[in-house]
Amino acid sequence: MDTWLLILGMLAITFATRYSLFAFPDLRFPPLVRQGLHYVPTAVLTAIVVPGMLLPDGQHWALAWDNAYLLAGVAAIAIAAFTRHLLATIGGGLLVFFLLRWAFGQLPI
């Protein structure tokens, strides 16, 4: 029963937050809130990606030179900074990641 209450609560909160933008189309945020909302995608993406780079097994810190996740992440950041091209960042990051995994003998083949 608790699981169903949790699911229904999440459904209600999700619906309320999404529907509110349609229910109140003339809603305008103050400039400070609008400025803060510009940082939300960066903060969310960082919160998702950084733990995967620093804790690849989910339990132990991996701040070593043989951490392909960390090195490929840094390479992807550098590619993004220099090229400002999304496809180049994704492709370059994946290429560096798989080359490092191959060089470190970490590919599960």
N, C-alpha and C positions, 0 to 999 in steps of 0.2 A: 504493500500500500504506500509506503514511503517513497518508493521509486516512482510510482505514478504521480504522486503529489509533486515530486521534484520535476518530473517531465512537464506536467501541466504548468507549474510555476515558471519554468524556463520558456515555455511556449507563450505564456501571457506577457512576460517581460519583453521577449523578442518582438512579439506582435505590437505591443504598445510603443516601443521605440521606433519601429519602422512605420507604423500607421500614423504616428503623430506628425510626421513630415507631410503626409497627404491630407490629414485632417485640418492642419493649420498652414495652408500654403503661404500666407502672408507673414509667417514667423520670421523675424530677423534677429540675428545674433549681434551682440555688441562687438565692436572691432577687436577687443582683446580676446574674446572667445573665438572669433573667426581666425585670428592670427594663431592662436593655440591649436586650433583644429588642423592647421597645415602641417603640424609636426606629428600627428597621430599615425599616418602610414609608416613613417620612418621609425617611430618608437615601436610599433607593433612588429614590423619586419625585423628589427634589431632583437627584440625579445624572443622571436622565434629562431633566428639564425645563430646568434652568438652562443647559446648553450650547446647547440650541435657542433660548433667549432671547438669549444673548449672542453666539453664533456662528451666525446663521441660515443662512449659506451654507456653514458647516462649516470655514471657513478663516480668516476675518478677524473681529476683534472689531467689534461694531456697537453701540458706546455712543454713540448719537446720538438726537436727538429724532425722527428719521424711521424709527426701528426699531419697527415695529408689533408685532413679537413681544415685545420688551421691555416696551413700554407696556401691551399687553394682559395680559401676565403680571403686571405690577404691579397692574393694575386687578383681575385675578382674585384676587390675594392680598388686596386690600382688600375685595372683595366677600365672600370667604370669612371674613375677620376680622369683618366687621360682621354678616353674616347667619347664618353657621354652617350654611348650606344648600347641599348638593352641587349640586343642579340649578340653583339660582340662580347659583352660581359658574361652572359650565360654560356655561350660557346667556349670562350676562353677559360672561364672558371672550370667548366666540366673537363675541358682538355687538360688543363693543369692538374686537376684532381686525379683523373685516370692515369696520367703519365707519372705522377708521384706515387700513386698506389702500385703501379707496375714497377717503378724503380725501387720502392721499398719492399717489394715482394708481398704485398698485402691483398692482391686480387684473389678472390675466392674461386680459383679455377682448378 
